[in-house]
Amino acid sequence: MSTAPVKSIIADHLAELDSYDAHVVVGKTPQAALRAAEGLGLHGWPRSASREPGGLWVHRYTRPEVRHA
């Protein structure tokens, strides 16, 4: 039995999500999304930001680095 030479699209998307889409924050305005992110302990600018057709802003943040003492 052989395996497919190309990974499936779903596997690619799952790997992509696991690598950086750990946090998605939504708000009615960009400022509201930033405030919500700060409330979750996420600081700084999102990796990406977009506006959905319904008018909500979606900010995506990278997974915070874990620093060991």
C-alpha positions in Angstrom: 0.0 0.0 0.0 1.3 3.4 -0.9 0.6 6.9 0.5 -0.4 9.9 -1.5 2.6 11.8 -2.8 1.0 15.2 -1.9 -0.4 16.1 1.5 -4.1 16.8 1.5 -5.3 20.4 1.6 -7.0 19.7 4.9 -3.7 18.5 6.4 -1.9 21.6 5.1 -4.6 23.9 6.7 -4.4 22.0 10.0 -0.6 22.4 10.1 -0.9 26.1 9.2 -3.5 26.6 12.0 -1.4 24.8 14.5 1.7 26.9 13.6 0.2 30.4 14.2 -3.5 30.8 14.4 -3.7 30.1 18.1 -5.7 33.2 18.8 -8.5 34.8 16.8 -10.1 37.9 18.3 -13.3 39.6 16.9 -14.6 43.2 17.5 -17.0 45.7 16.1 -14.1 48.1 15.5 -10.4 47.6 15.2 -10.0 49.3 18.6 -12.5 46.9 20.2 -10.6 43.9 18.8 -7.3 45.3 20.1 -8.9 45.8 23.6 -10.3 42.3 23.6 -6.9 40.9 22.6 -5.2 42.8 25.5 -7.9 41.3 27.8 -6.7 37.9 26.7 -3.0 38.8 27.4 -2.1 39.4 23.7 -0.1 42.5 23.2 1.0 44.3 20.1 -0.4 44.2 16.6 -2.1 41.1 15.2 -0.4 39.0 12.5 -3.3 39.9 10.3 -6.6 41.8 10.4 -9.6 41.8 8.1 -13.1 42.9 8.1 -15.9 40.4 7.5 -18.8 41.2 5.2 -21.1 41.6 8.3 -18.9 44.4 9.6 -16.9 42.6 12.3 -13.1 42.9 12.5 -11.1 39.7 12.8 -7.6 39.9 14.2 -5.3 36.9 14.2 -2.4 36.6 16.6 0.6 34.3 16.6 1.0 31.9 19.4 2.9 33.7 22.2 6.4 32.4 22.9 6.8 30.5 26.1 9.9 31.5 28.0 11.3 29.2 30.6 13.2 30.7 33.5 
